[in-house]
Amino acid sequence: MHYISTRGGAPALNFEEVTLTGLGSDGGLYVPRDWPVFSPDEIAGLAGLPYAVLAARIMQPFVGDSLSPERLQELCTQAYARFAHRAVTPLVQLDERHWLLELFHGPTLAFKDVALQLLGRLFEEFLARREDHLTIVGATSGDTGSAAIDAVAGRAKIDIFMLHPKGRISDVQRRQMTTVKAPNVFNIAIDGSFDEAQAMVKRMFGDPALTATLRIGAVNSINWARLMAQVVYYFAAALQLGAPHRRVAFAVPTGNFGDVFAGYVAARMGLPVERLIVATNVNDILHRALSTGDYSVGAVTATAAPSMDIQVSSNFERLLFDCGGRDGAALAQQMRGFEASKAMRLTNAQSRGAAALLSSARADAGEMAGAMNWAWEQCGELIDPHTAIGLHAARAADLPAGVPIVTLATAHPAKFRSAVERATGHRPSLPTRIGDLFDREERYVELPGDYAAVAAYVAQHAAHR
């Protein structure tokens, strides 16, 4: 399996190389040259497998000869051993049609753990083969940071620098990052938005002053290996609901588009996905792009769902590439125009390709709270604000009768205790395994929203190769 850049100018890489590289040298994102496809009989044969075994089977075509099937299985078993639920990503029924896919049973209580617990082990595996050191730089709107830090803290040959927008994530999210004391972990609170932090991270990949002495790697969903691991739980859920003999729809609360694109990949692999419903909050650039073709940046509005307070969704580029005929040169020109003007119209091919599988919905603060209240009052389930936005979209969806709708429950409600309490009157408790979080000492630096200051900090504190 080889990977190509969405912008057509970076060299093709194998799985090991693409895992350690993250972003393409041309500024593009890597995707497989060809999508592996499972037949209906092959999908049916996956039913009933333990999650780690299922994960290795789904991911093996993407890994190719970079890992033996036996070694990939070992890494998956290790990655999911720390999850608090034996099913890893269990399904919970709300009513006759609606289901929650609980993705928050990992160490940091968010869906990012499902991929990052594996990615940390892949980094360590591949770095052990070479005399090299990896400097991970990432930006987080809430959950990626804590999951990535937990996955690589204390691991050999890795430093991690995680940027978060100061004052714009929940206290639980912040403390899950800043209370980790491993010497290879560096937390940076910047004076700015997530989009500004993410732009700094992408700029570092192309900054010769850094790349001359540092191998910079990614843990955000721009890294293909992370996104690949998220494909698995779409198969896990659909198989439990009758796939391949029954079609299933998914509602996905969305910020950076990685989780939704993983569902798109599952469909390209042959999973019978009826529809992917892209659920946004009032920061609705993706809803506007999918419903009207207008991908134009607006001001970021702070909400009770901070992981979705995003206006530039990096992974959307992968969808545009695949739906637009896989023309890297044309997409590079399109993205250069967007980066310069912060506005873009989808082409007819891109709009048609997306509409074949994806629709979208937007939820404001009242609708988000209403979904949390409905889940609690009618179903006895406390859900977090991000999951509530997905559930709002699922309940409003127009789908054929008999198609079950799975809402991805992306974070434990206790990560957003105040918002859940305001909507439901009930304050969720932190699980006992992180119950002392607010007694731990924090460690982070505050830097201005200035690229030069952040890059200088990384250069000063990273271990150079």
N, C-alpha and C positions, 0 to 999 in steps of 0.2 A: 504494500500500500504506500503510495506517495501522495504528497500534499502540495497544492498549488495556492498561490496568493490570489485573493480577490481582485488585486490591481495589476496582476500579470507581469510584474517586473522583478519579483524575487525568485531565487532558485527554488526548484522543487526539492522537498525534504522528505525523509522517511519519518516514521513515528517518533523514534528517539530524538531526532533532530528537532522536529516540530514541537515536541514537549518542552525541550530546553530553550527553544528560541522564542516562543510566544508570538510576538508580532512580526510580520514580514518586514524585510529591509526596505520595501517600497511603501510602507505604511499600511499595507493590506492585511487581511486576516486569512489564515490558512484554512482550507477545506480539502476533503479528499478529492483526488482527481476523478474518481468514480464512486458512486454510492453502492455499497454491497446490498444485495437484495435477498431476503429470506422468502422461501415459498410458503404457502399456507400450511403445508404439511410440516415444514421445519418449524414454523411458529407454534403449531399445535404441539409439537414434541418438546417445547420448552415449558409447558404447563407443569406446575407443581414442584419446580426446582427450588432449592434454597436460594436466597437472594444472591449470595456471593457466587454460586455456580452459574446462575442466570447471567449475572454481570459479566463473568469471564466469557461465556458463550456469545453474548451480544457484542462485546468489544473486540473479540479476537480478530475479526476481519479488518478492523481499523489499526490494530497493533502490528499485524503482519509478522515478519520474522524478527522484530525488535525484542520480542519476548516469546519464549516457548509457551504453549498453552498451560503447561504445568506451573511455570513460574507466575504467569498472569493469575492463575487460580489461587496460588499462595498469597499474592499481594492483595487480591480481593478479599480473601478470608481474613487477613490481618486488618484490612481497612474497616471492615464492618463488624469486627469483634467487639468494638467499644460502643456499639449502639445499644440503647436501653430497651429496645423492643426486638424480639427474636425475628420478626418479619422484616425488620429494617425500615421499610416504608409501608406500614399497614394501611389498609382501606377501612374507613368508618362510614357506615350508612346513615344518612340523614333522613331520607324518606324513600318512597318507592322509586324515585328517579335520581336523586342527588346523593353523591358520595364525596367524602373528603379523602384525599391521599396525604397522609401525615408524613411529612418529610423532615420533621424536627426532632427525631429521637437520637441524633448524634451528639457529640460532646458539647457543641455550642448552641444547640437548640434551634438550628435553622437548616434549610435545605442545602445550603452550600457545603455542609459536612459530607453529604453523600458523594460529592465529587472530590472535595479537597482532601479527605482522609486517604483517598487513593492517590491523588496527585502528589502529595508529600512523599509517599513511598516510591512513586515513579521517579521523582527527582533524585532521591537518594540512590535508587537502583542504577540510574543512568550515569550519575556523577561518579559512582564507584568505579565505573569502567574507564574513566579518563582522569588525567591530572588537571582538574579544573575546579573552579569555584563559581557558584551561582549567586548573583545578587538579585533577589526578587524585589520588584517595585510594584506596588498596587495602590489602587484607590478604592475606598469603600463608602457606600451610602448607608452602611449599617452592618450587614451580616457577613460579607465576604471577608472583612478584616479579621474578625475573631476566628472564623473557620480556618482561614489560611494560616494564621499564627499558630493555632492549636496543631495544625497538620505538620508544620515544619520546625516548631520550637525545639531547640536543642539538637537538631539533625546536623550531621557532618556536612561540611562544604557548602553551607547555605547561610546567607543573611537575608532578612526580610525587612523591608521598609514599607510601612503601611500609612497612607495618607487618609485622613478623614476630615470632613468639613466641621470645623469647630462649632459646637453648640447645636448641630443639626442632626444628631443621632440620639437614640434613647440612652438613658444612663446605664441600662443593662448592657446594651451593645458596646458602649464605650468601655465600660469596666471589663468586659470579657476580653478586650484587646490589651488594655493598659495595665492590667494586674499580672500579666505574664512576665516573669522575671528572667527568662532565658537570655543569655548574653548575645544571641544572634537576632534578637527581636528589637526593632526600632519603630516606635509609634510617633506619628507627626500629625498634629492638629493644625490645619491651615485656615487662615482667615479667608474663606471663600466657599463656593458651592462644590458639590460633588463633580459637576461637569468641569469645573476649573481644575479640580484635583486630577480627574481622569485625563484631561488634556495635557497636564504636566507629565503624567506617567507615559503617555504615548510619545511625547516629545523626547523623553529620556532614551527611548529605544533608538532614536535616530540622531542622538547627540554624540558626535565623535569625541568630545572631551571626556565623556563617560565610557563609551563603548571601546575606546582604545585600551582601557585597562580593566574593564569590568564586563563579564558576561551577564547581561541583564535578562531576566526571565519574568514571566507573567503568571499570576494566579487568578486574575480576573478572567471572565469568560471569553476574553479574546484568545486565551490559550485553548487550543483545540482539545487537548486531553481532558481538560476540565469539563467542557461541554459534552464530550463523548460519554463520560460517566453518567451524565444526567439523562441520556437517552434510555438508560436501563429501566428507570422506574415507570416510564410510559408503557413499556412492554409488561412489566410486573402487574400494573393495574389492569391493563386491557386483558391480559390472560385470565386474571381472576374474575373478570366480568364476561367471559365467554369468547374472547378472540381466539382464533381468527374467524370464528363462525358468527360473531356478533360485532358490529361496529360500535365504537365508543367515542364520545366527545370529551374534550378537556377544556376547562376554563383556567387560565393561567394569569395570576397577578404579575405585572410586567414592569420592569424598569429598563434594564440594559438589553433585553430581548434574548438573552442566552437561554433561559428556561423554555421559552416558547420555541426557539429554534431547535432545541433538542427534540421537542415533539415533532417538529417538521422533519427532522432527520429520521425519527422513528417511522413516520409515514412513508418517507422515501425508501426505507428499508423493507416496506411491505406490510407494516402494521396497519390494520383497517381503522384508521382514524376518520371519524365522520366529520369533525370540525375542531379546529383550534380557535378558542375564543380569547383574544388578547384583551386583558382587562387592565385599564389604566385609571389613575386618579385624575385630579384636575390638571396635572402636568401631562397633557394628553397628546403629545406629538405623534405617538404611534397610532392612536385612534384616528387622528386627522389624516395621517399618511395612508392608512388602510381604507378609510371610508371615503376620502376625497382626493387622494394622491398628493396632498400638500404636506411635505416634510420640512416644516419651517420652525426654527427655534423661537420660543417665547421665553419670558422670564420664569425662573424657577420659583414655584410657590411652596413654602414649607407646610407640610401636612402631618397628620398623625401616622402616616405610612411613609416614613422617610426613605426607605429603600427604593421607593418609586418616584422620589422627587428629582427627576432626571429629565433633561430635554434632548440630550444627544445619546442615542442608544447604539452602542458600538456594534452589537451583533446584527443589527438590521442590515448592515452592509453585506453580510453573508446571504441573507434572503434575497436582496436586490441582485446579487451576483448570480445566484442559482436560477431565479425567476427571469432574469434579463438575458438569458442565452449564454451565460458564463463568458462574457467578453470582458477580459480584464482591462484592456486599454480603454474601452468605452466607460467602464465603471470608474477607473482612475480619474478620467476627465470629469465625470459627473461628481465624484467626491471632492475633487479639487475645487470645483465651483461651489459646492456646499460649504466647504471649510472656509472659503473666502467670504461668502454672502450669508451664511447661516440659513439658507433657504434652498429648496430643491423640489422639483416636480418629478414624481415617479413616471417612468415611461409607460406606454400602454402595455408592453410585454410584462413589465414588473408588476403593474396593477392587476393584470389578468392572472398572472401566475400566483400571486399572493391570494387573490380572491377565490381561487379554486379550493383552498383549504382553510384560509384564515378569515375570521371576521373580528370585530372589535366592539368594545363597550367602554364607557367612561362613567366613573362614580364620583360624586361630590361627597363632602363630609357627611351630609345627612343620609345619603344612600349607603355609605360605608357603615355608619353607626346602625342604620336600620338592618343591615345584613347581620351584624354582630348580635343585635337584639333578637332577630328571628332565629338564629342558630341556637341561642341560649334558651329562649322562651319556648320554642316549638320542638327543639331537638335535644336540649340539655347539653349542648356543646359550646364551650368557650373558644372563640377563634380570635386571632390577632387581626389588626386593621388591614394588612396586605391580603390575607386570606379572605377577609370580608369583601374586599373589592372584587376578587375572583368569584366569590359566591353570588354577589349582586349580579355580575355579568352572566353567570350560569343560570340564575333564576329568570333572567330576562330573555334568554336565548330562544330562538325559534328553530326547533330541530324536529326531525321526524319522530313520530310516536315510537316508543320502545327503545330509543337510543339512550343509554345511561350517560349522565354527565358527571365527570370527575373534576372537582375543584382542587387544585394543588394547594395544600395547607403548608405554607412556606416557612412559618416561624411559630414557635411556641407562644401562646398568648401571654405568658409571664414576661416576655421580652418587651411588652408594651402594656404594662400593668395599668397605668393611668387611663390610657385610651379605652381599654377594655372595660374598666370600672365605670367610666363615664357612660358608656353605651349600654351596659348590662346591669350595673349595680353590684357586680361581683368583681373582686380583685383577685386575679389568679396568683398563685404562689409559685415561687421558683422551685424546680425539682431539688430534692435533697442533695444531689450530687454537685450542685453549684450554690447551695443555700448560704454559704459564707461569702458570697461575692462582694457584698458591701462592707465587709470587714478587711478586705485585702487592700494593700497599698498600691496606688497607681503610679505609673511612670510613663511620661511622654513629654515631648517638646512642642511648643507652639511656635509656628513660623508664619510670616506674612504670605499672602497669596501671590508670591513672586517666584517665578521659575528659577531664577539664578540662586536665590537663597535655599530653595529645596534641593536643587542639584548639587550645590556646594556641600550641604549637610550629608547627602548620600555619598559623595566622593570622599569626604573626610572620614566617615565611619565605616564604610564597606571594606571588607578584606579584598585586596587586589590580587588578581591572578598573576 
